[in-house]
Each structure stands twice: as C-alpha cells, then as structure tokens.
Amino acid sequence: MKNTAGLIAGMVLLALGAQGGIRLLVDHDNAGLLGWLPGGFAARLSCYAVIALAGALLASWGSRKTKGA
C-alpha cells in the first residue's frame, strides 16, 4: 500500500514541478505556487526542477515496488 502511495505522490510532484517550470519559462512573472520564494527567476526555476526530479524518482520507485506485488 505504501508503494502505491509513493507512486501517486511522485506523479503529483512530477506534474506540479513540470507544469510550474513550464509556466515560469513561458511567463517569468507568473511564479505559481512558489511566488513567495525570494531569489527571482533562477531560484524558482531550480526549485521547480528539484520538485519534478524528486517526483520522477519517487514515482519510479513506487512503480518498481508495485509491479512486484
């Protein structure tokens, strides 16, 4: 059950990070969820990239563990 929860959480994080990063690339003033974060464009984009990467890794782990069950 925790593997499925990890898979779902990873997919949600991946979607949030990817869509936030794309939105920020298209419109530099639209920071989305990370609008409160100081540091400007580069800091926000790197945070979205880290969120997307963490989501991809978590979803990958959950997917591998769920297939074996």
N, CA, C and O atoms as a Maestro MAE file, in Angstrom:
{
 s_m_m2io_version
 :::
 2.0.0
}

f_m_ct {
 s_m_title
 :::
 protein
 m_atom[276] {
  # First column is atom index #
  i_m_mmod_type
  r_m_x_coord
  r_m_y_coord
  r_m_z_coord
  i_m_residue_number
  s_m_chain_name
  s_m_pdb_residue_name
  s_m_pdb_atom_name
  i_m_atomic_number
  :::
  1 25 0.816 -1.194 0.000 1 A "MET " " N  " 7
  2 3 0.000 0.000 0.000 1 A "MET " " CA " 6
  3 2 0.865 1.266 0.000 1 A "MET " " C  " 6
  4 15 0.541 2.242 -0.676 1 A "MET " " O  " 8
  5 25 1.966 1.244 0.762 2 A "LYS " " N  " 7
  6 3 2.818 2.436 0.801 2 A "LYS " " CA " 6
  7 2 3.514 2.659 -0.538 2 A "LYS " " C  " 6
  8 15 3.861 3.788 -0.884 2 A "LYS " " O  " 8
  9 25 3.718 1.569 -1.294 3 A "ASN " " N  " 7
  10 3 4.331 1.718 -2.613 3 A "ASN " " CA " 6
  11 2 3.397 2.440 -3.570 3 A "ASN " " C  " 6
  12 15 3.833 3.266 -4.372 3 A "ASN " " O  " 8
  13 25 2.118 2.125 -3.482 4 A "THR " " N  " 7
  14 3 1.135 2.801 -4.324 4 A "THR " " CA " 6
  15 2 1.023 4.270 -3.925 4 A "THR " " C  " 6
  16 15 0.904 5.143 -4.784 4 A "THR " " O  " 8
  17 25 1.062 4.539 -2.629 5 A "ALA " " N  " 7
  18 3 1.022 5.929 -2.161 5 A "ALA " " CA " 6
  19 2 2.253 6.695 -2.649 5 A "ALA " " C  " 6
  20 15 2.145 7.864 -3.019 5 A "ALA " " O  " 8
  21 25 3.407 6.055 -2.655 6 A "GLY " " N  " 7
  22 3 4.619 6.682 -3.175 6 A "GLY " " CA " 6
  23 2 4.519 6.963 -4.658 6 A "GLY " " C  " 6
  24 15 4.976 8.004 -5.130 6 A "GLY " " O  " 8
  25 25 3.917 6.031 -5.400 7 A "LEU " " N  " 7
  26 3 3.719 6.219 -6.831 7 A "LEU " " CA " 6
  27 2 2.801 7.407 -7.100 7 A "LEU " " C  " 6
  28 15 3.093 8.237 -7.960 7 A "LEU " " O  " 8
  29 25 1.700 7.488 -6.370 8 A "ILE " " N  " 7
  30 3 0.752 8.584 -6.565 8 A "ILE " " CA " 6
  31 2 1.369 9.918 -6.161 8 A "ILE " " C  " 6
  32 15 1.231 10.907 -6.880 8 A "ILE " " O  " 8
  33 25 2.047 9.953 -5.020 9 A "ALA " " N  " 7
  34 3 2.687 11.192 -4.567 9 A "ALA " " CA " 6
  35 2 3.761 11.633 -5.556 9 A "ALA " " C  " 6
  36 15 3.905 12.827 -5.821 9 A "ALA " " O  " 8
  37 25 4.511 10.685 -6.100 10 A "GLY " " N  " 7
  38 3 5.533 11.020 -7.086 10 A "GLY " " CA " 6
  39 2 4.942 11.598 -8.350 10 A "GLY " " C  " 6
  40 15 5.482 12.549 -8.916 10 A "GLY " " O  " 8
  41 25 3.820 11.022 -8.805 11 A "MET " " N  " 7
  42 3 3.182 11.551 -10.010 11 A "MET " " CA " 6
  43 2 2.642 12.957 -9.781 11 A "MET " " C  " 6
  44 15 2.716 13.804 -10.671 11 A "MET " " O  " 8
  45 25 2.100 13.208 -8.592 12 A "VAL " " N  " 7
  46 3 1.593 14.548 -8.278 12 A "VAL " " CA " 6
  47 2 2.743 15.554 -8.239 12 A "VAL " " C  " 6
  48 15 2.634 16.642 -8.805 12 A "VAL " " O  " 8
  49 25 3.845 15.195 -7.573 13 A "LEU " " N  " 7
  50 3 5.002 16.088 -7.514 13 A "LEU " " CA " 6
  51 2 5.580 16.341 -8.902 13 A "LEU " " C  " 6
  52 15 5.955 17.468 -9.225 13 A "LEU " " O  " 8
  53 25 5.653 15.301 -9.716 14 A "LEU " " N  " 7
  54 3 6.170 15.459 -11.071 14 A "LEU " " CA " 6
  55 2 5.296 16.412 -11.879 14 A "LEU " " C  " 6
  56 15 5.807 17.281 -12.586 14 A "LEU " " O  " 8
  57 25 3.997 16.251 -11.776 15 A "ALA " " N  " 7
  58 3 3.084 17.132 -12.517 15 A "ALA " " CA " 6
  59 2 3.188 18.572 -12.036 15 A "ALA " " C  " 6
  60 15 3.226 19.496 -12.848 15 A "ALA " " O  " 8
  61 25 3.234 18.771 -10.720 16 A "LEU " " N  " 7
  62 3 3.337 20.134 -10.185 16 A "LEU " " CA " 6
  63 2 4.658 20.798 -10.573 16 A "LEU " " C  " 6
  64 15 4.679 21.963 -10.971 16 A "LEU " " O  " 8
  65 25 5.749 20.060 -10.457 17 A "GLY " " N  " 7
  66 3 7.047 20.625 -10.802 17 A "GLY " " CA " 6
  67 2 7.183 20.937 -12.274 17 A "GLY " " C  " 6
  68 15 7.705 21.991 -12.639 17 A "GLY " " O  " 8
  69 25 6.718 20.033 -13.133 18 A "ALA " " N  " 7
  70 3 6.836 20.246 -14.576 18 A "ALA " " CA " 6
  71 2 5.948 21.397 -15.041 18 A "ALA " " C  " 6
  72 15 6.388 22.250 -15.812 18 A "ALA " " O  " 8
  73 25 4.707 21.423 -14.578 19 A "GLN " " N  " 7
  74 3 3.817 22.493 -15.019 19 A "GLN " " CA " 6
  75 2 4.228 23.830 -14.456 19 A "GLN " " C  " 6
  76 15 4.062 24.850 -15.125 19 A "GLN " " O  " 8
  77 25 4.757 23.863 -13.253 20 A "GLY " " N  " 7
  78 3 5.238 25.122 -12.690 20 A "GLY " " CA " 6
  79 2 6.455 25.641 -13.426 20 A "GLY " " C  " 6
  80 15 6.576 26.841 -13.675 20 A "GLY " " O  " 8
  81 25 7.365 24.731 -13.776 21 A "GLY " " N  " 7
  82 3 8.554 25.130 -14.526 21 A "GLY " " CA " 6
  83 2 8.222 25.633 -15.913 21 A "GLY " " C  " 6
  84 15 8.791 26.624 -16.372 21 A "GLY " " O  " 8
  85 25 7.303 24.957 -16.587 22 A "ILE " " N  " 7
  86 3 6.899 25.391 -17.923 22 A "ILE " " CA " 6
  87 2 6.197 26.739 -17.852 22 A "ILE " " C  " 6
  88 15 6.442 27.615 -18.681 22 A "ILE " " O  " 8
  89 25 5.314 26.909 -16.854 23 A "ARG " " N  " 7
  90 3 4.624 28.196 -16.718 23 A "ARG " " CA " 6
  91 2 5.631 29.314 -16.476 23 A "ARG " " C  " 6
  92 15 5.495 30.406 -17.029 23 A "ARG " " O  " 8
  93 25 6.640 29.045 -15.654 24 A "LEU " " N  " 7
  94 3 7.637 30.063 -15.355 24 A "LEU " " CA " 6
  95 2 8.491 30.389 -16.584 24 A "LEU " " C  " 6
  96 15 8.872 31.542 -16.783 24 A "LEU " " O  " 8
  97 25 8.788 29.396 -17.397 25 A "LEU " " N  " 7
  98 3 9.559 29.649 -18.611 25 A "LEU " " CA " 6
  99 2 8.778 30.483 -19.618 25 A "LEU " " C  " 6
  100 15 9.352 31.322 -20.312 25 A "LEU " " O  " 8
  101 25 7.467 30.252 -19.701 26 A "VAL " " N  " 7
  102 3 6.642 30.987 -20.655 26 A "VAL " " CA " 6
  103 2 6.400 32.415 -20.188 26 A "VAL " " C  " 6
  104 15 6.475 33.358 -20.976 26 A "VAL " " O  " 8
  105 25 6.106 32.567 -18.893 27 A "ASP " " N  " 7
  106 3 5.807 33.888 -18.328 27 A "ASP " " CA " 6
  107 2 6.634 34.055 -17.059 27 A "ASP " " C  " 6
  108 15 6.275 33.505 -16.018 27 A "ASP " " O  " 8
  109 25 7.712 34.788 -17.123 28 A "HIS " " N  " 7
  110 3 8.639 34.918 -15.998 28 A "HIS " " CA " 6
  111 2 8.007 35.540 -14.760 28 A "HIS " " C  " 6
  112 15 8.507 35.343 -13.652 28 A "HIS " " O  " 8
  113 25 6.935 36.275 -14.921 29 A "ASP " " N  " 7
  114 3 6.299 36.928 -13.770 29 A "ASP " " CA " 6
  115 2 5.289 36.037 -13.065 29 A "ASP " " C  " 6
  116 15 4.880 36.355 -11.949 29 A "ASP " " O  " 8
  117 25 4.871 34.933 -13.678 30 A "ASN " " N  " 7
  118 3 3.880 34.039 -13.101 30 A "ASN " " CA " 6
  119 2 4.602 32.901 -12.387 30 A "ASN " " C  " 6
  120 15 4.935 31.893 -13.009 30 A "ASN " " O  " 8
  121 25 4.846 33.056 -11.081 31 A "ALA " " N  " 7
  122 3 5.632 32.086 -10.330 31 A "ALA " " CA " 6
  123 2 4.801 30.931 -9.802 31 A "ALA " " C  " 6
  124 15 5.370 29.940 -9.345 31 A "ALA " " O  " 8
  125 25 3.495 31.018 -9.846 32 A "GLY " " N  " 7
  126 3 2.652 29.913 -9.396 32 A "GLY " " CA " 6
  127 2 2.752 29.691 -7.896 32 A "GLY " " C  " 6
  128 15 2.685 30.637 -7.111 32 A "GLY " " O  " 8
  129 25 2.913 28.433 -7.507 33 A "LEU " " N  " 7
  130 3 2.963 28.074 -6.082 33 A "LEU " " CA " 6
  131 2 4.178 28.653 -5.353 33 A "LEU " " C  " 6
  132 15 4.140 28.859 -4.140 33 A "LEU " " O  " 8
  133 25 5.232 28.908 -6.083 34 A "LEU " " N  " 7
  134 3 6.458 29.408 -5.460 34 A "LEU " " CA " 6
  135 2 6.592 30.917 -5.547 34 A "LEU " " C  " 6
  136 15 7.706 31.441 -5.532 34 A "LEU " " O  " 8
  137 25 5.476 31.621 -5.638 35 A "GLY " " N  " 7
  138 3 5.508 33.075 -5.718 35 A "GLY " " CA " 6
  139 2 6.083 33.731 -4.479 35 A "GLY " " C  " 6
  140 15 6.599 34.846 -4.553 35 A "GLY " " O  " 8
  141 25 6.004 33.069 -3.362 36 A "TRP " " N  " 7
  142 3 6.513 33.607 -2.090 36 A "TRP " " CA " 6
  143 2 8.031 33.469 -1.976 36 A "TRP " " C  " 6
  144 15 8.644 34.122 -1.131 36 A "TRP " " O  " 8
  145 25 8.641 32.639 -2.803 37 A "LEU " " N  " 7
  146 3 10.061 32.319 -2.691 37 A "LEU " " CA " 6
  147 2 10.933 33.486 -3.157 37 A "LEU " " C  " 6
  148 15 10.791 33.942 -4.292 37 A "LEU " " O  " 8
  149 25 11.828 33.971 -2.304 38 A "PRO " " N  " 7
  150 3 12.735 35.033 -2.748 38 A "PRO " " CA " 6
  151 2 13.836 34.455 -3.649 38 A "PRO " " C  " 6
  152 15 14.084 33.249 -3.638 38 A "PRO " " O  " 8
  153 25 14.469 35.295 -4.401 39 A "GLY " " N  " 7
  154 3 15.593 34.855 -5.215 39 A "GLY " " CA " 6
  155 2 15.371 35.000 -6.698 39 A "GLY " " C  " 6
  156 15 16.310 34.855 -7.480 39 A "GLY " " O  " 8
  157 25 14.155 35.282 -7.102 40 A "GLY " " N  " 7
  158 3 13.897 35.552 -8.505 40 A "GLY " " CA " 6
  159 2 13.699 34.313 -9.354 40 A "GLY " " C  " 6
  160 15 13.412 33.217 -8.873 40 A "GLY " " O  " 8
  161 25 13.869 34.550 -10.649 41 A "PHE " " N  " 7
  162 3 13.573 33.533 -11.655 41 A "PHE " " CA " 6
  163 2 14.411 32.265 -11.483 41 A "PHE " " C  " 6
  164 15 13.864 31.162 -11.498 41 A "PHE " " O  " 8
  165 25 15.703 32.404 -11.322 42 A "ALA " " N  " 7
  166 3 16.590 31.238 -11.260 42 A "ALA " " CA " 6
  167 2 16.295 30.358 -10.041 42 A "ALA " " C  " 6
  168 15 16.303 29.131 -10.142 42 A "ALA " " O  " 8
  169 25 16.041 30.974 -8.916 43 A "ALA " " N  " 7
  170 3 15.746 30.208 -7.704 43 A "ALA " " CA " 6
  171 2 14.432 29.450 -7.846 43 A "ALA " " C  " 6
  172 15 14.338 28.287 -7.453 43 A "ALA " " O  " 8
  173 25 13.433 30.096 -8.399 44 A "ARG " " N  " 7
  174 3 12.133 29.443 -8.565 44 A "ARG " " CA " 6
  175 2 12.208 28.316 -9.589 44 A "ARG " " C  " 6
  176 15 11.636 27.247 -9.378 44 A "ARG " " O  " 8
  177 25 12.901 28.547 -10.686 45 A "LEU " " N  " 7
  178 3 13.026 27.517 -11.710 45 A "LEU " " CA " 6
  179 2 13.785 26.307 -11.183 45 A "LEU " " C  " 6
  180 15 13.414 25.169 -11.468 45 A "LEU " " O  " 8
  181 25 14.842 26.544 -10.419 46 A "SER " " N  " 7
  182 3 15.593 25.420 -9.864 46 A "SER " " CA " 6
  183 2 14.766 24.648 -8.841 46 A "SER " " C  " 6
  184 15 14.889 23.427 -8.750 46 A "SER " " O  " 8
  185 25 13.933 25.333 -8.076 47 A "CYS " " N  " 7
  186 3 13.057 24.638 -7.129 47 A "CYS " " CA " 6
  187 2 12.027 23.788 -7.860 47 A "CYS " " C  " 6
  188 15 11.752 22.662 -7.444 47 A "CYS " " O  " 8
  189 25 11.454 24.306 -8.940 48 A "TYR " " N  " 7
  190 3 10.519 23.513 -9.735 48 A "TYR " " CA " 6
  191 2 11.217 22.298 -10.342 48 A "TYR " " C  " 6
  192 15 10.630 21.219 -10.414 48 A "TYR " " O  " 8
  193 25 12.459 22.465 -10.777 49 A "ALA " " N  " 7
  194 3 13.213 21.343 -11.336 49 A "ALA " " CA " 6
  195 2 13.482 20.278 -10.273 49 A "ALA " " C  " 6
  196 15 13.385 19.083 -10.552 49 A "ALA " " O  " 8
  197 25 13.818 20.708 -9.062 50 A "VAL " " N  " 7
  198 3 14.060 19.761 -7.969 50 A "VAL " " CA " 6
  199 2 12.774 19.025 -7.604 50 A "VAL " " C  " 6
  200 15 12.803 17.823 -7.342 50 A "VAL " " O  " 8
  201 25 11.654 19.730 -7.586 51 A "ILE " " N  " 7
  202 3 10.365 19.102 -7.283 51 A "ILE " " CA " 6
  203 2 10.028 18.064 -8.350 51 A "ILE " " C  " 6
  204 15 9.590 16.960 -8.025 51 A "ILE " " O  " 8
  205 25 10.230 18.413 -9.621 52 A "ALA " " N  " 7
  206 3 9.938 17.476 -10.708 52 A "ALA " " CA " 6
  207 2 10.859 16.262 -10.650 52 A "ALA " " C  " 6
  208 15 10.409 15.136 -10.864 52 A "ALA " " O  " 8
  209 25 12.122 16.471 -10.369 53 A "LEU " " N  " 7
  210 3 13.071 15.361 -10.272 53 A "LEU " " CA " 6
  211 2 12.732 14.449 -9.100 53 A "LEU " " C  " 6
  212 15 12.770 13.226 -9.233 53 A "LEU " " O  " 8
  213 25 12.402 15.039 -7.951 54 A "ALA " " N  " 7
  214 3 12.024 14.230 -6.792 54 A "ALA " " CA " 6
  215 2 10.753 13.435 -7.087 54 A "ALA " " C  " 6
  216 15 10.636 12.278 -6.681 54 A "ALA " " O  " 8
  217 25 9.815 14.043 -7.781 55 A "GLY " " N  " 7
  218 3 8.594 13.338 -8.149 55 A "GLY " " CA " 6
  219 2 8.868 12.186 -9.097 55 A "GLY " " C  " 6
  220 15 8.286 11.112 -8.947 55 A "GLY " " O  " 8
  221 25 9.739 12.390 -10.063 56 A "ALA " " N  " 7
  222 3 10.078 11.327 -11.011 56 A "ALA " " CA " 6
  223 2 10.762 10.164 -10.305 56 A "ALA " " C  " 6
  224 15 10.469 9.002 -10.587 56 A "ALA " " O  " 8
  225 25 11.664 10.473 -9.399 57 A "LEU " " N  " 7
  226 3 12.351 9.414 -8.658 57 A "LEU " " CA " 6
  227 2 11.397 8.656 -7.744 57 A "LEU " " C  " 6
  228 15 11.460 7.430 -7.663 57 A "LEU " " O  " 8
  229 25 10.520 9.369 -7.060 58 A "LEU " " N  " 7
  230 3 9.553 8.727 -6.172 58 A "LEU " " CA " 6
  231 2 8.560 7.883 -6.960 58 A "LEU " " C  " 6
  232 15 8.226 6.776 -6.540 58 A "LEU " " O  " 8
  233 25 8.087 8.383 -8.088 59 A "ALA " " N  " 7
  234 3 7.162 7.613 -8.921 59 A "ALA " " CA " 6
  235 2 7.846 6.380 -9.497 59 A "ALA " " C  " 6
  236 15 7.230 5.318 -9.590 59 A "ALA " " O  " 8
  237 25 9.083 6.506 -9.876 60 A "SER " " N  " 7
  238 3 9.834 5.368 -10.397 60 A "SER " " CA " 6
  239 2 10.006 4.299 -9.318 60 A "SER " " C  " 6
  240 15 9.832 3.111 -9.589 60 A "SER " " O  " 8
  241 25 10.342 4.708 -8.118 61 A "TRP " " N  " 7
  242 3 10.493 3.761 -7.017 61 A "TRP " " CA " 6
  243 2 9.167 3.067 -6.715 61 A "TRP " " C  " 6
  244 15 9.120 1.848 -6.550 61 A "TRP " " O  " 8
  245 25 8.100 3.845 -6.645 62 A "GLY " " N  " 7
  246 3 6.793 3.265 -6.366 62 A "GLY " " CA " 6
  247 2 6.327 2.325 -7.458 62 A "GLY " " C  " 6
  248 15 5.676 1.317 -7.182 62 A "GLY " " O  " 8
  249 25 6.658 2.652 -8.696 63 A "SER " " N  " 7
  250 3 6.272 1.804 -9.823 63 A "SER " " CA " 6
  251 2 7.005 0.467 -9.784 63 A "SER " " C  " 6
  252 15 6.403 -0.583 -10.008 63 A "SER " " O  " 8
  253 25 8.292 0.505 -9.502 64 A "ARG " " N  " 7
  254 3 9.070 -0.744 -9.430 64 A "ARG " " CA " 6
  255 2 8.574 -1.628 -8.299 64 A "ARG " " C  " 6
  256 15 8.450 -2.840 -8.473 64 A "ARG " " O  " 8
  257 25 8.289 -1.043 -7.146 65 A "LYS " " N  " 7
  258 3 7.844 -1.828 -5.998 65 A "LYS " " CA " 6
  259 2 6.425 -2.350 -6.168 65 A "LYS " " C  " 6
  260 15 6.106 -3.430 -5.670 65 A "LYS " " O  " 8
  261 25 5.567 -1.608 -6.859 66 A "THR " " N  " 7
  262 3 4.182 -2.016 -7.029 66 A "THR " " CA " 6
  263 2 4.056 -3.159 -8.033 66 A "THR " " C  " 6
  264 15 3.199 -4.027 -7.866 66 A "THR " " O  " 8
  265 25 4.886 -3.178 -9.064 67 A "LYS " " N  " 7
  266 3 4.806 -4.240 -10.079 67 A "LYS " " CA " 6
  267 2 5.142 -5.604 -9.508 67 A "LYS " " C  " 6
  268 15 4.620 -6.618 -9.972 67 A "LYS " " O  " 8
  269 25 6.009 -5.640 -8.508 68 A "GLY " " N  " 7
  270 3 6.404 -6.925 -7.925 68 A "GLY " " CA " 6
  271 2 5.356 -7.506 -6.985 68 A "GLY " " C  " 6
  272 15 5.404 -8.695 -6.669 68 A "GLY " " O  " 8
  273 25 4.426 -6.699 -6.541 69 A "ALA " " N  " 7
  274 3 3.440 -7.169 -5.568 69 A "ALA " " CA " 6
  275 2 2.290 -7.899 -6.213 69 A "ALA " " C  " 6
  276 15 1.380 -8.353 -5.519 69 A "ALA " " O  " 8
  :::
 }
 m_bond[275] {
  # First column is bond index #
  i_m_from
  i_m_to
  i_m_order
  :::
  1 1 2 1
  2 2 3 1
  3 3 4 2
  4 3 5 1
  5 5 6 1
  6 6 7 1
  7 7 8 2
  8 7 9 1
  9 9 10 1
  10 10 11 1
  11 11 12 2
  12 11 13 1
  13 13 14 1
  14 14 15 1
  15 15 16 2
  16 15 17 1
  17 17 18 1
  18 18 19 1
  19 19 20 2
  20 19 21 1
  21 21 22 1
  22 22 23 1
  23 23 24 2
  24 23 25 1
  25 25 26 1
  26 26 27 1
  27 27 28 2
  28 27 29 1
  29 29 30 1
  30 30 31 1
  31 31 32 2
  32 31 33 1
  33 33 34 1
  34 34 35 1
  35 35 36 2
  36 35 37 1
  37 37 38 1
  38 38 39 1
  39 39 40 2
  40 39 41 1
  41 41 42 1
  42 42 43 1
  43 43 44 2
  44 43 45 1
  45 45 46 1
  46 46 47 1
  47 47 48 2
  48 47 49 1
  49 49 50 1
  50 50 51 1
  51 51 52 2
  52 51 53 1
  53 53 54 1
  54 54 55 1
  55 55 56 2
  56 55 57 1
  57 57 58 1
  58 58 59 1
  59 59 60 2
  60 59 61 1
  61 61 62 1
  62 62 63 1
  63 63 64 2
  64 63 65 1
  65 65 66 1
  66 66 67 1
  67 67 68 2
  68 67 69 1
  69 69 70 1
  70 70 71 1
  71 71 72 2
  72 71 73 1
  73 73 74 1
  74 74 75 1
  75 75 76 2
  76 75 77 1
  77 77 78 1
  78 78 79 1
  79 79 80 2
  80 79 81 1
  81 81 82 1
  82 82 83 1
  83 83 84 2
  84 83 85 1
  85 85 86 1
  86 86 87 1
  87 87 88 2
  88 87 89 1
  89 89 90 1
  90 90 91 1
  91 91 92 2
  92 91 93 1
  93 93 94 1
  94 94 95 1
  95 95 96 2
  96 95 97 1
  97 97 98 1
  98 98 99 1
  99 99 100 2
  100 99 101 1
  101 101 102 1
  102 102 103 1
  103 103 104 2
  104 103 105 1
  105 105 106 1
  106 106 107 1
  107 107 108 2
  108 107 109 1
  109 109 110 1
  110 110 111 1
  111 111 112 2
  112 111 113 1
  113 113 114 1
  114 114 115 1
  115 115 116 2
  116 115 117 1
  117 117 118 1
  118 118 119 1
  119 119 120 2
  120 119 121 1
  121 121 122 1
  122 122 123 1
  123 123 124 2
  124 123 125 1
  125 125 126 1
  126 126 127 1
  127 127 128 2
  128 127 129 1
  129 129 130 1
  130 130 131 1
  131 131 132 2
  132 131 133 1
  133 133 134 1
  134 134 135 1
  135 135 136 2
  136 135 137 1
  137 137 138 1
  138 138 139 1
  139 139 140 2
  140 139 141 1
  141 141 142 1
  142 142 143 1
  143 143 144 2
  144 143 145 1
  145 145 146 1
  146 146 147 1
  147 147 148 2
  148 147 149 1
  149 149 150 1
  150 150 151 1
  151 151 152 2
  152 151 153 1
  153 153 154 1
  154 154 155 1
  155 155 156 2
  156 155 157 1
  157 157 158 1
  158 158 159 1
  159 159 160 2
  160 159 161 1
  161 161 162 1
  162 162 163 1
  163 163 164 2
  164 163 165 1
  165 165 166 1
  166 166 167 1
  167 167 168 2
  168 167 169 1
  169 169 170 1
  170 170 171 1
  171 171 172 2
  172 171 173 1
  173 173 174 1
  174 174 175 1
  175 175 176 2
  176 175 177 1
  177 177 178 1
  178 178 179 1
  179 179 180 2
  180 179 181 1
  181 181 182 1
  182 182 183 1
  183 183 184 2
  184 183 185 1
  185 185 186 1
  186 186 187 1
  187 187 188 2
  188 187 189 1
  189 189 190 1
  190 190 191 1
  191 191 192 2
  192 191 193 1
  193 193 194 1
  194 194 195 1
  195 195 196 2
  196 195 197 1
  197 197 198 1
  198 198 199 1
  199 199 200 2
  200 199 201 1
  201 201 202 1
  202 202 203 1
  203 203 204 2
  204 203 205 1
  205 205 206 1
  206 206 207 1
  207 207 208 2
  208 207 209 1
  209 209 210 1
  210 210 211 1
  211 211 212 2
  212 211 213 1
  213 213 214 1
  214 214 215 1
  215 215 216 2
  216 215 217 1
  217 217 218 1
  218 218 219 1
  219 219 220 2
  220 219 221 1
  221 221 222 1
  222 222 223 1
  223 223 224 2
  224 223 225 1
  225 225 226 1
  226 226 227 1
  227 227 228 2
  228 227 229 1
  229 229 230 1
  230 230 231 1
  231 231 232 2
  232 231 233 1
  233 233 234 1
  234 234 235 1
  235 235 236 2
  236 235 237 1
  237 237 238 1
  238 238 239 1
  239 239 240 2
  240 239 241 1
  241 241 242 1
  242 242 243 1
  243 243 244 2
  244 243 245 1
  245 245 246 1
  246 246 247 1
  247 247 248 2
  248 247 249 1
  249 249 250 1
  250 250 251 1
  251 251 252 2
  252 251 253 1
  253 253 254 1
  254 254 255 1
  255 255 256 2
  256 255 257 1
  257 257 258 1
  258 258 259 1
  259 259 260 2
  260 259 261 1
  261 261 262 1
  262 262 263 1
  263 263 264 2
  264 263 265 1
  265 265 266 1
  266 266 267 1
  267 267 268 2
  268 267 269 1
  269 269 270 1
  270 270 271 1
  271 271 272 2
  272 271 273 1
  273 273 274 1
  274 274 275 1
  275 275 276 2
  :::
 }
}
